[in-house]
Amino acid sequence: MTPFSKAAAKAAAHLAKIDPDLRRVINATGPVLLVPDEARTPFYALLRAIAHQQLSGRAAETIMGRFHDLFPNVPHPTPEQVIAVEDLVLRGVGFSRPKIKYIKDLAARAIAGHVPNHDDILTLGDEELIERLTEIKGIGRWTVEMLLIFKLGRMDVLPIHDLGIQKGFMITYRKRRMPRPETILKYGERWRPYRTIASWYLWRAVDLAANKDNKWWEQV
């Protein structure tokens, strides 16, 4: 068991103890399966997050699969490799024109040293990273939050503007309408310092709700 998985298990037990509604989701889902990908460079993690903006996970991964085919025999393309690809080629793999601009700007800023490397990024706090990286075109708070969760494994991130989080909150707490981001933020104070783990289970609540045969809400 990795240090992150140990911390996640501790967090899930704490959340189940303090939040009966979230406990139903935790019991139905089981252990946290989130595994931060420490091998990804910050540049590549941000590029992936841009690819996922406003798309389903399946659609984004299809595009990323075609994108990777442009760079055979390398696990992650470098900023220099990405910026050298013609826009028309990136359009061919499925990126929209705005996303191509964002990716090229990200690559240019990474080459110029504005995107922290793996060692430097570990020394920066969550809000410090958000403030620094959102200066890059096409990168908002949500994009950096995905970096914090899926690359860095930061434990106290709550992406209140994420549609999946909003839907998961509505399902978990049996709301008739989608909650405002501010509502989730206020409620989520009780989850500190484990808001990332609570977020992961809110995403799972959406998956559980899609399975009509799983009576997860009846679990205590």
N, C-alpha and C positions, 0 to 999 in steps of 0.2 A: 504494500500500500504506500503510495507516494505521500509526501507531506501535505500536498494540496488535498488529496482524497481524505486523509485523516482529519484535516481541518473542516472539510465539507461535511463529513459524517458528524462531527461535533456540532456544526452549525445546524444541520438538519434536525438533530435531536433537540437542540435548544428551541428551534422554531416550532417543532411539533408540540413542545411543552407549553409554549406561551400563546399559541394561536390555533385554537381548535379547528377553524375552517381550513387553514392551510395544512393542518395535520392530516385531514382527509386526503388531500392531494399527495402529501408525502407518503402516507401509508399505501396508497394505490400505486404510486410510481416506483417506490423503492429507493435504493441508494442513488446519490448524485453521480451521474455518468460524465459530467463535464470534465474534460481533460485539456487544460490550456496547452497550446502548441508553442512551447518555448523555442522551437527551432525556427519558427518564422521570424524573419527580420521585421522590425517595425514598419519599414516601407511596404513590404509585402502584405503584412497584416492590414494596413490601411487601404492598400489597393483592393484586397478582398472585401473589406467593408464597403468601399465605394461600389464594387460590383453588386453587392447585396442590397444597396439602397433601392427602396420602392419595388422590390421584386420578391417573389416567393423564393424560398431556399433552393427548391429544385431548379427553377429557371436560372438562378444565379450560378449554381454549380455547373449547369450545362454550359453556360458561357465561359466559366472559368476552365472547364475541361478543354474547350476549343482554344482558349487563350494559352493554356499550357502546351498544347500541341505546337505552338509557334516556337517553343524553346525546348527542343528535345535534349535529354540527358542532363538537365539541370533541375534541381528540386524547386528552386524559386528564382525567377528572373531578377536581375539586378536593375537598378534605375537606368543605367546606361543602355542595357539591352532593350528596355521598354521604350525609352524615348526615341530609339532608333527605328522603331516599327512605324510604318506609314499609317496614317489615320484610316485610309481605305481598308487596310488589312484588319485593323481593330474593329471597324464597322462590320467586316465580314464575319467576325466571331460572335458578334451580337451586342457590342457596346453601343450605346446611344452616343450621339455627337456631344452632348454635354458631359457625359461620363468620360469620353475620350479626352476632353479638355481638362477635366479634373485629374485624370490619371497622368497626363503629360505634365501638368503643373506640379503634381506630387513628385514625379520623377525628377523634374528640374530642381525642385527645392531639396530633395534628398541628395542630389549630386552637389548642390551648393552647401550642404551641411546643416540645413534647417530642420531636417528630420533626425531626431536623436538615434544613435546606434543602439545595439542591444545593451551594452554596458551602461551607457549614459541614461537610458530610459528607466533603468532599475532604480536610479537615484532620485527620480522625479515623483512628486506626489500626484494624486489623481487630478485635482483641480489645476495644478500647475501644468500637467500634460494637456488637459482640455483647453486651457487658455492658449498654450503655445501652438498646438496643432490645428485649432480652429481658425488660425490665421491663414491656413492654406485653402485655396479655392476648392469648394465642393466638399469640404470636411466640416461637419457640424458636430455638435455635442454627442449625438447618437453614434456617429462613426467612431469617435474616440472612445466612447463607452464600450463599444464592441471590442476595440483593441484592449482595453483594460480588463475585460472579462475573458476573452478567448485567447489572447496571447499572454497577458501578464498574470492572469488568475487573481486579480485584486478581489478581495472578499466583500467589499461594501459598496457596490455599484448598483444603482437602481435606475434603469433607463425608462423614465416615466413617459417619454414620447414614443416609445415603441408600441406599435399596434398590437403585437402579441402579448405584451405585458398588460395593456389595457383590456384586451379580451379575456386574458387569464384572470385578471382581477375581477372583472364582471362575473365570470363563471364561478370562481371560487367563493365569492362573497354574495352571490345570488342577486346581483344588481339587475334592474330592468333596462338600464341604459349604460352605455359606455361611460366610464368614470372620467372626470377631468384629470389631467396630469397632476394638478395640485392636490387632488384628493388622494391619489396614490402616494405622492410624496409625503403628505401629512400622516397617512396611515402607516407608511413604511418606516417611520421613526422607531416603531417598536421592534423592527427587525434588525436594527443596528447591533453589532457591526457585521451582520451577515446578509446584507441586502442582495448581494449577488446570488446567494443560494436561494433566497426567497424568489428572486426573479426567475431563476432556472425552473423552479417548481410552478410558477405562474405560466411559463411557456408550456410546461407539461400538462397543465390543466386544460389548455386548448386541445392538446392531443387526446387527452382522456375524454373530453366532451364529444370528440368526433367518433368515439367508439360507443355506440348506443348500447351495446351489450355489457359494458363495464359499469356497474352500479357503484362507482367510486364514492359518490356523495353520501352513500349509506354507511360508509366506514367511519369509525370513531378514532 
